[in-house]
Amino acid sequence: MDTNIALNVSSENLWSPPQSGAECSGGRTALELMKQEQAQNGIVTFSAQIDEMLGGGVPLGRITELCGPPGIGKTQLSIQLAVDVTIPEIFGGLGRQALYIDTEGSFLVDRVHRVASATVDHIKKVSETSDDPEMKQLAAQYNVDSVLSSIHCYRCHNHIELIAVVNILSDFIKQHNQVSLIVVDSIASHFRHGFEDMTLRNRLLAGLAQNLIKLASKHQTAVVLTNQMTTRIVKGQRSQLVPALGDSWGHLPTNRILLYWQDNIRHAYLCKSPSRPVACVAYQITGDGVRDVPSTSASSSNGGNKMLEEDASVAPSDPQVYTTRKRPHPP
């Protein structure tokens, strides 16, 4: 198939100035935009520290990029978000659906089922501490099947399939208007190799990013992209790990989070955000999903790569920890 077909460039996609007498619509005041952002909740991660770092979870209407080496938890965090977006609003979630675009074959249903089961159990424990009949009713209706049926998945085997799927997402969201999260895991997989013409590759990537930015803004949907790391040689012939796809790509995501190991503990470093300060927090991957690192562990170097084998019973001591929503606010 001709790669240019995937570009889908036509006169309909090109901006042209309005004809004489035509009116431009869609303009909004800064005050209206501020009120809209303040009224929106982000998508929680089940790590209170990551949520606080982001100002209340992964924001809607923006692109958030997760960068890191293999095994650091990019897919685990993406799966956690896909499950958490389905949590009913009364429990601090959005009660919405997710679309997961898998480019590496890393979307494992067994793992999604495990995270969903832990989330459902947590919601039921929260409802048991409340006398609110609506909360109890919604908790009874919230189950693993309802979570899994709210996560749509596409498997893309090459860059042409990925571009084609992104091009139909607007129609997909119109048909599934409950979708509030789009995950692409990973954005780099089909663009790192096999391109002799790097100008074409960069053009395809830019078009892909612009479509995702438009989707996020138009539908107020959170877009989460995972990205791999690559080696760059800097002055003095010293090597350095940096996010893949180059510097030009780095300007496209709204938020960029670097995931890395330090003292055998996973860390999330918010290195780019238009509204939040630079920050770094620790987190861990347990059998139940993404969680905060206990304070005693965060200050020690024990555990190492065994974090993936943590006891599945690790859970918040206070059931309300992950139901208290923090509104996004300026630094």
C-alpha positions as CSV (number, residue, x, y, z in Angstrom):
1,M,0.0,0.0,0.0
2,D,1.3,3.5,-0.9
3,T,2.3,5.3,2.3
4,N,0.9,8.5,0.9
5,I,-2.6,7.0,1.1
6,A,-2.3,7.1,4.8
7,L,-1.7,10.8,4.8
8,N,-5.3,11.4,3.7
9,V,-4.4,14.8,2.5
10,S,-7.2,16.5,0.6
11,S,-8.5,20.0,0.1
12,E,-11.1,19.2,2.8
13,N,-8.4,18.9,5.4
14,L,-6.6,22.1,4.5
15,W,-7.6,25.3,6.2
16,S,-8.8,28.1,4.0
17,P,-10.0,31.5,5.0
18,P,-13.8,32.1,5.3
19,Q,-15.5,33.6,2.3
20,S,-16.7,37.2,2.4
21,G,-19.7,37.5,4.7
22,A,-19.0,34.1,6.4
23,E,-18.8,34.0,10.2
24,C,-16.1,32.2,12.2
25,S,-17.5,30.1,15.0
26,G,-16.0,28.2,17.9
27,G,-14.1,31.1,19.5
28,R,-14.2,31.2,23.3
29,T,-13.0,33.6,26.0
30,A,-10.1,32.7,28.3
31,L,-12.5,32.8,31.2
32,E,-14.8,30.2,29.6
33,L,-11.8,28.0,29.0
34,M,-10.6,28.4,32.5
35,K,-14.0,27.5,34.0
36,Q,-14.2,24.4,31.7
37,E,-10.8,23.2,32.9
38,Q,-11.7,23.8,36.5
39,A,-14.9,21.9,36.1
40,Q,-13.2,18.8,34.7
41,N,-11.7,16.0,36.7
42,G,-8.6,14.2,35.5
43,I,-8.2,10.4,35.3
44,V,-6.8,9.0,38.5
45,T,-3.8,6.6,38.4
46,F,-4.3,5.0,41.9
47,S,-1.0,6.7,42.8
48,A,-2.0,9.7,44.9
49,Q,1.5,11.2,44.4
50,I,1.3,11.0,40.6
51,D,-2.2,12.4,40.7
52,E,-1.1,15.3,42.8
53,M,1.9,15.9,40.6
54,L,-0.5,16.2,37.6
55,G,-2.9,18.4,39.5
56,G,-5.7,15.9,39.9
57,G,-4.8,13.0,37.5
58,V,-4.2,12.8,33.8
59,P,-6.0,15.9,32.3
60,L,-8.7,15.7,29.6
61,G,-8.3,17.6,26.4
62,R,-4.5,17.2,26.3
63,I,-1.8,14.8,25.2
64,T,0.2,13.2,28.0
65,E,3.4,11.2,27.0
66,L,4.9,8.5,29.1
67,C,8.6,7.8,28.3
68,G,10.8,5.2,29.7
69,P,12.9,2.1,29.2
70,P,11.4,-1.4,28.9
71,G,9.9,-2.8,32.1
72,I,9.5,0.6,33.9
73,G,5.7,0.4,33.8
74,K,4.5,2.4,30.8
75,T,2.0,-0.2,29.7
76,Q,1.0,-0.9,33.3
77,L,0.2,2.7,33.9
78,S,-1.7,2.9,30.6
79,I,-3.8,-0.2,31.5
80,Q,-4.5,1.3,35.0
81,L,-5.8,4.5,33.4
82,A,-8.0,2.5,30.9
83,V,-9.6,0.8,33.9
84,D,-9.8,3.9,36.1
85,V,-11.6,6.0,33.6
86,T,-14.6,3.6,34.0
87,I,-14.9,4.3,37.8
88,P,-18.3,5.9,38.5
89,E,-18.2,9.7,39.2
90,I,-19.4,9.3,42.7
91,F,-16.2,7.4,43.6
92,G,-14.0,10.0,42.0
93,G,-13.8,8.5,38.5
94,L,-15.4,9.7,35.2
95,G,-17.8,6.8,34.6
96,R,-16.6,6.8,30.9
97,Q,-14.9,4.5,28.4
98,A,-11.4,4.0,27.0
99,L,-9.9,3.2,23.6
100,Y,-6.6,1.4,23.6
101,I,-4.5,1.3,20.5
102,D,-1.9,-1.5,20.9
103,T,1.0,-1.4,18.5
104,E,3.3,-3.9,20.3
105,G,1.0,-6.7,21.4
106,S,1.4,-5.6,25.0
107,F,-2.3,-5.3,25.8
108,L,-2.7,-8.5,27.7
109,V,-6.4,-9.2,28.7
110,D,-5.4,-11.3,31.7
111,R,-3.5,-8.3,33.1
112,V,-6.4,-6.0,32.4
113,H,-8.7,-8.4,34.1
114,R,-6.5,-8.5,37.2
115,V,-6.3,-4.7,37.5
116,A,-10.1,-4.4,36.8
117,S,-10.8,-7.0,39.6
118,A,-8.7,-5.1,42.1
119,T,-10.4,-1.8,41.2
120,V,-13.8,-3.3,41.5
121,D,-12.9,-4.8,44.9
122,H,-11.6,-1.4,46.0
123,I,-14.9,0.4,44.9
124,K,-16.9,-2.1,46.9
125,K,-14.8,-1.6,50.0
126,V,-15.3,2.2,49.6
127,S,-19.1,1.7,49.3
128,E,-19.2,-0.4,52.5
129,T,-17.9,2.6,54.5
130,S,-20.7,4.8,53.2
131,D,-24.4,5.1,54.1
132,D,-25.2,6.7,50.7
133,P,-27.7,4.4,48.9
134,E,-26.7,5.7,45.5
135,M,-23.1,4.8,46.2
136,K,-24.0,1.3,47.2
137,Q,-26.2,0.8,44.2
138,L,-23.5,2.0,41.7
139,A,-21.0,-0.2,43.5
140,A,-23.2,-3.2,43.1
141,Q,-23.6,-2.5,39.3
142,Y,-19.9,-1.9,38.9
143,N,-18.2,-5.2,38.0
144,V,-15.3,-6.7,36.0
145,D,-17.5,-7.3,33.0
146,S,-18.8,-3.8,32.9
147,V,-15.1,-2.5,33.1
148,L,-13.9,-4.8,30.3
149,S,-16.8,-3.9,28.0
150,S,-15.9,-0.2,28.4
151,I,-12.4,-0.7,27.1
152,H,-12.2,-0.8,23.2
153,C,-9.0,-2.1,21.6
154,Y,-7.4,-1.8,18.2
155,R,-4.2,-3.8,17.3
156,C,-2.1,-2.0,14.7
157,H,0.8,-4.0,13.1
158,N,2.4,-1.2,11.1
159,H,2.4,2.5,10.8
160,I,-0.1,2.5,8.0
161,E,-2.7,0.7,10.2
162,L,-1.9,3.1,13.0
163,I,-2.5,6.2,10.9
164,A,-5.6,4.7,9.4
165,V,-7.1,4.0,12.9
166,V,-6.3,7.5,14.1
167,N,-8.0,8.9,11.0
168,I,-11.3,7.2,11.8
169,L,-11.2,8.0,15.5
170,S,-13.4,11.1,15.2
171,D,-16.2,8.9,13.7
172,F,-15.5,6.2,16.3
173,I,-16.0,8.7,19.1
174,K,-19.2,10.0,17.6
175,Q,-20.5,6.4,17.7
176,H,-19.1,5.8,21.2
177,N,-19.5,9.1,22.8
178,Q,-18.6,7.8,26.2
179,V,-14.9,7.5,25.3
180,S,-12.8,9.9,27.4
181,L,-9.4,8.3,27.1
182,I,-7.4,7.3,24.0
183,V,-4.1,5.3,24.6
184,V,-1.5,4.6,22.0
185,D,1.0,2.1,23.3
186,S,3.4,2.8,21.8
187,I,3.6,5.8,19.4
188,A,7.3,5.0,18.6
189,S,7.0,1.3,17.8
190,H,6.4,1.5,14.0
191,F,8.3,4.7,13.4
192,R,11.8,4.0,14.8
193,H,12.9,1.6,12.1
194,G,12.2,0.9,8.4
195,F,12.1,4.5,7.2
196,E,14.8,5.5,4.6
197,D,13.1,8.9,4.1
198,M,13.2,10.6,7.5
199,T,11.4,13.6,6.1
200,L,8.4,11.4,5.2
201,R,8.6,9.8,8.7
202,N,8.6,13.2,10.4
203,R,5.7,14.3,8.2
204,L,3.6,11.3,9.1
205,L,4.4,11.7,12.8
206,A,3.4,15.4,12.7
207,G,0.2,14.6,11.0
208,L,-0.6,11.8,13.5
209,A,0.1,14.2,16.4
210,Q,-2.0,16.9,14.9
211,N,-5.0,14.6,14.5
212,L,-4.6,13.4,18.1
213,I,-4.4,17.0,19.3
214,K,-7.5,17.9,17.4
215,L,-9.4,14.9,18.9
216,A,-8.3,15.7,22.4
217,S,-9.5,19.3,22.1
218,K,-12.7,18.7,20.2
219,H,-14.0,15.8,22.3
220,Q,-12.3,16.8,25.6
221,T,-10.6,13.4,25.6
222,A,-7.4,12.5,27.4
223,V,-4.8,11.1,25.0
224,V,-1.9,9.1,26.5
225,L,1.0,8.1,24.4
226,T,3.8,5.8,25.5
227,N,7.3,6.4,24.0
228,Q,10.5,4.4,24.1
229,M,14.0,5.6,24.9
230,T,17.0,5.8,22.6
231,T,20.7,6.6,23.0
232,R,22.2,9.9,22.1
233,I,25.9,10.7,22.0
234,V,26.6,14.1,23.6
235,K,29.7,16.2,23.9
236,G,32.8,14.2,25.0
237,Q,31.4,11.0,23.4
238,R,29.2,10.4,26.4
239,S,26.0,8.5,25.8
240,Q,22.7,9.6,27.2
241,L,19.2,8.0,27.2
242,V,16.6,10.3,25.7
243,P,13.0,9.8,24.5
244,A,12.7,8.4,21.0
245,L,11.5,10.2,17.8
246,G,13.7,13.3,18.1
247,D,13.5,16.8,19.4
248,S,10.8,18.0,17.0
249,W,8.4,15.3,18.4
250,G,9.1,16.4,21.9
251,H,7.3,19.7,21.3
252,L,4.0,18.0,20.4
253,P,2.8,16.4,23.7
254,T,1.2,18.8,26.2
255,N,2.7,16.9,29.2
256,R,5.8,14.7,29.2
257,I,6.5,12.2,32.0
258,L,9.8,10.4,32.2
259,L,9.7,7.1,34.0
260,Y,13.0,5.7,35.3
261,W,14.7,3.7,38.0
262,Q,16.6,5.3,40.9
263,D,17.9,3.3,43.9
264,N,15.8,0.3,42.7
265,I,12.6,2.4,43.0
266,R,10.5,3.5,40.1
267,H,10.1,7.2,39.7
268,A,7.9,9.5,37.5
269,Y,9.4,12.8,36.5
270,L,7.1,15.5,35.1
271,C,9.6,17.4,32.9
272,K,7.1,19.2,30.7
273,S,3.8,20.8,31.5
274,P,2.2,24.2,30.7
275,S,0.4,24.4,34.0
276,R,2.3,22.3,36.6
277,P,5.8,22.7,38.1
278,V,8.6,20.2,37.4
279,A,8.2,17.4,39.9
280,C,9.3,13.9,40.7
281,V,7.5,11.2,42.7
282,A,8.0,7.5,43.4
283,Y,5.6,4.7,42.4
284,Q,5.4,1.0,42.2
285,I,3.7,-1.7,40.2
286,T,1.9,-4.4,42.2
287,G,-0.2,-7.3,41.3
288,D,-3.2,-5.0,41.6
289,G,-1.8,-2.3,39.4
290,V,-0.1,1.1,40.0
291,R,0.3,2.2,43.6
292,D,2.3,4.6,45.8
293,V,5.5,3.5,47.3
294,P,5.3,3.2,51.1
295,S,7.4,5.9,52.7
296,T,9.7,3.3,54.3
297,S,10.5,1.8,50.9
298,A,10.9,5.1,49.1
299,S,13.9,5.9,51.3
300,S,15.6,2.5,50.9
301,S,17.3,0.7,48.0
302,N,15.7,-2.7,48.7
303,G,13.3,-4.3,46.3
304,G,14.9,-3.5,42.9
305,N,13.2,-5.2,40.0
306,K,11.2,-7.3,42.4
307,M,8.7,-4.4,42.4
308,L,6.8,-6.3,39.7
309,E,6.5,-9.2,42.1
310,E,5.1,-7.2,45.0
311,D,2.5,-8.8,47.2
312,A,-0.9,-8.3,45.5
313,S,-2.4,-7.4,48.8
314,V,-0.7,-4.0,48.7
315,A,-3.6,-1.5,48.9
316,P,-4.4,1.9,50.4
317,S,-4.8,1.7,54.1
318,D,-7.6,4.3,53.9
319,P,-10.3,3.3,51.3
320,Q,-10.9,7.1,50.7
321,V,-7.4,7.8,49.6
322,Y,-8.2,7.2,45.9
323,T,-11.7,8.7,46.0
324,T,-10.7,12.2,47.2
325,R,-10.5,14.3,44.0
326,K,-8.1,17.1,43.8
327,R,-9.0,19.9,41.3
328,P,-6.3,21.0,38.9
329,H,-4.8,24.3,40.0
330,P,-2.0,26.6,38.9
331,P,1.4,26.1,40.6
